[in-house]
Amino acid sequence: MQAYDRLPRELRLWVQSAKLPWSPASCRKVWLKTKARGDSLEQTLASLDRAEAATLARDK
């Protein structure tokens, strides 16, 4: 739970509405990668949405 609590607020809010049970480590990895590229918050959240959609499509 501590790992989840250390996530940025915006990321925690995204996780709460995610369709899949994301681990804090997985979320943080995508978050840090996109932020390192200089992506905005909106771009970062869109990247998480795309990653989740790809996982859902693969699991069908």
N, C-alpha and C positions, 0 to 999 in steps of 0.2 A: 504494500500500500504506500510505502514511503516513496517508491520510484514514481508511482502515479502522482502523488502529491507534489513532487518536484517538477513535473511537467509545466510548461507555461500555461497560463489560464486559458488562452484561446485553444490550445491543443487539448486540454482537459474537456472543454466544452464540445469540441469536435468528437472526441472519443465517446462522450455520453450519447451522441446521436448516431454513432457508427452502426452499421448493420452487422458487422463482425466483431467478435471479442478481441480487440487489438491488445497486444502486450505493450506496456510502457516503453520497453526497449525498441520495439518495431516502430512505434510512433515517433519516438525521439530520433531514430535513425533517419527517417524520411524528413522530419522537421529540420534537423541539423544540415542535411544534404542540401535542401532547398534554400535554407537561409544562407549557407555558405556561397551559393550561387548569386545571392543578392535578391532572391525572389521576395515579393511583397507577401503580406499575410494572406491575401486572396489567392495568390499563385500557390502558396504553400498548402493552403487548405484544398485547392483544386488538385494538387498533386496527390494528396492523401485520398481524395475522392476517386481519382483515376486508379490508384493502387488498389483500393478496395474493390472497385468495379472489375478490374482485371482478375482479382482473386475470385470474386463471385462468378465471373464468366468461366474461369478455369475449372471451378468446382462443380459446374453443372453437368 
